[in-house]
Amino acid sequence: MVVTGEVDMATADTMLDTVLREPAGRVTLDLRAVTFFDSAAIHAVVRLAGHYPDALTVLPSRQVSRVLEIAGLGTQPWLHPA
């Protein structure tokens, strides 16, 4: 799934619900075009990681990488920075 723009408390649940609605054995969440990422977005990604253990790949933008690093999630196996 490709996500663009801002992922915040107004849009994070939509992102989460959209991913969960699609039956998939593996999920790639392409966040390379995301310009803003808040705690609601972090929570949504962590929930996806729990739902898809060993089957989630997150491709972050520079902003998303920085936020996840600050949140202590920069070394998660699902995070694949460019």
Order of alpha helices (4+ residues) and beta strands (2+ residues): beta-alpha-beta-alpha-beta-alpha
